[in-house]
């Protein structure tokens, strides 16, 4: 690469290690941790992932690319960008505009990073399109292959992977309660005893994910259906809509009860579920 003039010898007092990653496209990665530690941070709020996914899921034609675009039909999240349209004619028009913007900015995109004219695409770990969304199978496989945790740190890591897809799982918080119960305490590196109850809870969650659950994109011109419920351990909420006489889930929400909340009466627990649903769905709207 030096002989070809692709790289050159640096004379700076600072350097960042460069490594190659075995991935599609074999992208080079640079370790900028030391540079970042002395760089003044500029904070910018990230877009809401759920809003992005629901917006893209409603479309019928897609281009997934790394580009600059227009918010009406091009949704960026860091370096993941989806261009979406209702019809093929509109999609060609949108693609032309975006490619023109890229050319004017003298930017380039990798064809290997792009998917053109797709009925559905993988976006932010989800498979979206045609008014529906489901999880990406490759991401779920990592959850299925995760070994039984041996410490609180490993439990946190495992639950972090699963929680990203918790909106596909009804009463998720109640299902994982036998596992999250062990996280009480301050020491994260503390070893734990993996019990049969915890194994059963993990098996139930994995089973629900392998059923390929499908969520529907919300249609704000139709009425919404909100179902709530409460158990001894927590709250469950289902947001749904009815299409052609059939009820379809849009998302599942849940949370555990705190210590004092577990002492509520049945009526109080049901009321707490309703209040939780209203507050969470109000944020989503």
C-alpha positions in Angstrom: 0.0 0.0 0.0 2.9 2.3 0.7 4.4 1.6 -2.8 1.0 2.2 -4.4 0.7 5.6 -2.7 -2.4 4.5 -0.8 -0.8 5.2 2.5 2.2 7.4 3.6 4.6 7.6 6.5 3.2 9.9 9.2 5.3 12.4 11.0 2.9 13.3 13.8 3.7 12.7 17.4 0.3 10.9 17.7 -1.0 7.8 16.1 -4.1 5.6 16.2 -3.8 1.8 15.5 -5.4 0.6 12.3 -6.9 -2.9 12.1 -8.8 -4.8 9.4 -12.1 -6.5 10.2 -13.3 -9.7 8.6 -16.7 -8.4 7.5 -18.6 -7.7 4.2 -16.4 -5.2 2.5 -13.5 -5.8 4.9 -13.6 -2.3 6.3 -10.6 -0.9 8.1 -11.2 0.3 11.7 -9.2 2.8 13.6 -8.8 2.8 17.4 -9.5 6.5 18.3 -9.9 5.9 22.1 -6.8 8.0 23.0 -7.8 10.8 20.7 -11.4 10.7 21.9 -10.1 11.0 25.5 -8.6 14.4 24.8 -11.3 15.7 22.4 -13.9 18.1 23.5 -17.3 16.4 23.2 -20.1 17.9 21.3 -23.4 16.4 22.4 -26.1 15.9 19.8 -29.3 13.9 20.6 -29.7 10.7 18.6 -33.0 10.2 16.8 -35.5 7.8 18.4 -34.9 4.3 17.0 -38.5 3.2 17.3 -39.8 6.3 15.4 -37.3 5.6 12.6 -38.3 1.9 12.4 -42.1 2.5 12.4 -41.7 5.2 9.7 -39.7 3.0 7.4 -41.8 -0.1 8.0 -44.9 1.5 6.4 -43.2 1.9 3.0 -43.2 -0.6 0.1 -39.9 0.3 -1.7 -36.5 0.8 -0.1 -32.9 1.7 -0.7 -30.6 1.1 2.2 -27.4 3.1 1.8 -24.9 5.4 3.4 -25.9 8.8 2.1 -27.3 12.3 2.8 -30.9 12.6 2.0 -34.3 14.3 2.6 -36.3 13.7 5.8 -39.5 13.2 3.9 -38.3 10.0 2.3 -34.8 9.4 3.7 -34.3 8.5 7.3 -30.7 8.5 8.7 -29.5 7.0 12.0 -25.8 7.6 12.3 -24.4 5.9 9.2 -27.5 3.7 8.6 -29.8 5.4 6.1 -33.1 4.1 4.6 -34.7 5.7 1.6 -38.4 4.6 1.3 -41.3 5.2 -0.9 -44.9 4.2 -1.4 -44.6 3.3 -5.1 -41.9 2.4 -7.6 -42.4 5.6 -9.5 -41.8 7.7 -6.4 -38.9 5.5 -5.4 -37.1 6.2 -8.6 -37.7 9.9 -8.2 -36.4 9.9 -4.6 -33.3 7.9 -5.5 -32.4 10.3 -8.3 -32.6 13.2 -5.9 -30.5 11.6 -3.3 -27.9 10.4 -5.8 -27.7 13.9 -7.2 -27.1 15.3 -3.7 -24.3 12.7 -3.1 -22.7 13.7 -6.4 -22.9 17.4 -5.7 -21.3 16.9 -2.3 -18.5 14.8 -4.0 -19.3 11.9 -1.8 -19.1 8.2 -2.7 -21.1 5.2 -1.6 -20.1 1.5 -1.6 -22.4 -0.7 -3.8 -21.8 -3.5 -1.3 -23.3 -1.3 1.4 -26.5 -0.6 -0.7 -29.7 -2.5 -1.4 -31.8 -1.1 -4.2 -35.5 -1.5 -5.0 -36.3 -3.8 -2.0 -39.7 -4.8 -0.8 -38.2 -5.0 2.7 -34.8 -4.3 4.2 -32.7 -4.8 7.4 -32.6 -1.6 9.3 -31.2 -1.0 12.8 -31.4 -4.7 13.6 -34.9 -5.1 12.3 -36.4 -6.4 9.1 -39.0 -3.8 7.9 -41.3 -3.3 5.0 -44.9 -3.7 3.8 -46.3 -2.3 7.0 -44.7 -4.8 9.2 -41.5 -5.4 11.2 -39.7 -8.3 12.7 -36.3 -8.9 14.2 -33.2 -9.7 12.2 -32.5 -13.4 12.4 -28.7 -13.0 12.7 -29.1 -10.8 15.7 -31.4 -13.3 17.4 -28.9 -16.1 16.8 -26.4 -14.3 19.0 -29.0 -14.4 21.8 -29.7 -18.1 21.2 -26.0 -18.9 21.3 -25.3 -16.9 24.5 -24.1 -19.4 27.2 -25.6 -19.5 30.7 -24.3 -16.4 32.6 -21.9 -17.0 35.5 -21.9 -13.4 36.9 -24.1 -10.3 37.2 -21.9 -8.7 34.5 -22.8 -11.5 32.0 -26.5 -11.3 33.0 -26.4 -7.5 32.2 -24.8 -8.3 28.8 -27.3 -11.0 27.9 -30.3 -8.9 29.0 -29.0 -6.0 27.0 -29.1 -8.1 23.9 -32.6 -9.4 24.6 -34.1 -6.1 25.8 -33.5 -4.5 22.4 -36.2 -6.8 21.0 -38.4 -6.7 24.1 -41.2 -5.0 22.2 -41.7 -8.2 20.3 -42.3 -10.2 23.6 -45.5 -10.0 25.5 -45.0 -9.5 29.3 -41.2 -9.5 28.8 -40.5 -8.0 32.2 -42.5 -10.7 34.0 -40.9 -13.5 32.0 -37.3 -12.4 32.9 -38.1 -11.6 36.5 -36.4 -14.8 37.9 -33.2 -13.5 36.1 -33.4 -9.8 36.9 -34.1 -10.7 40.6 -30.5 -11.8 40.9 -29.2 -8.4 40.0 -30.1 -6.8 43.3 -26.9 -5.6 45.0 -24.0 -3.3 44.0 -21.3 -5.8 43.0 -21.6 -6.5 39.2 -18.7 -8.9 39.1 -20.3 -11.1 41.8 -20.7 -14.7 40.7 -24.2 -16.2 40.6 -25.8 -19.6 40.7 -27.7 -20.3 37.5 -30.9 -22.1 38.7 -33.4 -24.2 36.8 -36.0 -21.4 37.3 -33.7 -18.9 35.6 -33.0 -21.4 32.8 -36.7 -21.9 32.2 -37.2 -18.1 32.1 -34.4 -17.8 29.5 -35.9 -20.7 27.5 -39.3 -19.0 27.4 -37.8 -15.7 26.1 -35.7 -17.5 23.5 -38.7 -19.5 22.3 -40.8 -16.4 21.8 -38.1 -14.8 19.8 -37.7 -17.9 17.6 -41.4 -17.8 16.8 -40.5 -14.8 14.5 -43.0 -12.4 16.0 -44.3 -9.7 13.7 -45.3 -6.2 14.7 -47.4 -3.9 12.5 -46.5 -0.3 11.7 -49.1 2.1 13.3 -51.6 3.8 11.1 -52.4 7.2 12.8 -55.6 7.5 10.8 -57.1 4.5 12.5 -58.2 3.8 16.1 -55.8 2.2 18.5 -56.5 -0.6 20.9 -54.7 -0.6 24.3 -54.8 -3.7 26.4 -53.3 -3.8 29.9 -52.8 -6.4 32.6 -51.0 -6.9 35.8 -49.6 -9.9 37.7 -47.8 -10.3 41.1 -44.5 -9.4 39.4 -45.3 -6.7 36.9 -47.3 -4.9 34.1 -48.0 -5.9 30.5 -49.3 -3.6 27.8 -50.3 -4.4 24.2 -50.9 -1.6 21.6 -52.8 -2.9 18.6 -55.0 -1.9 15.7 -57.7 -3.8 13.8 -57.3 -4.3 10.0 -59.9 -6.2 7.9 -61.5 -7.4 11.1 -58.3 -8.8 12.5 -56.4 -7.3 15.5 -52.6 -6.9 15.0 -50.1 -6.0 17.6 -48.0 -2.8 17.1 -45.8 -3.2 20.2 -45.6 -4.8 23.6 -44.6 -2.9 26.7 -43.9 -4.2 30.2 -42.1 -3.5 33.5 -41.6 -5.0 36.9 -43.3 -3.9 40.0 -41.1 -2.2 42.6 -41.1 -3.6 46.2 -43.8 -1.2 47.5 -45.9 -1.8 44.3 -46.0 -5.5 44.9 -48.0 -4.8 48.0 -50.8 -3.1 46.0 -54.2 -4.7 45.8 -55.3 -6.3 42.6 -57.3 -3.2 41.6 -54.4 -0.9 42.4 -52.1 -3.0 40.2 -54.5 -2.9 37.3 -54.8 0.9 37.7 -51.0 1.1 37.7 -50.9 -0.8 34.5 -53.3 1.7 32.9 -51.3 4.7 34.1 -48.1 3.1 32.8 -49.7 2.4 29.4 -51.0 6.0 29.0 -47.6 7.5 29.9 -45.6 5.3 27.7 -47.9 5.5 24.7 -48.2 9.3 25.1 -44.4 9.5 24.6 -44.5 7.3 21.5 -47.2 9.4 19.9 
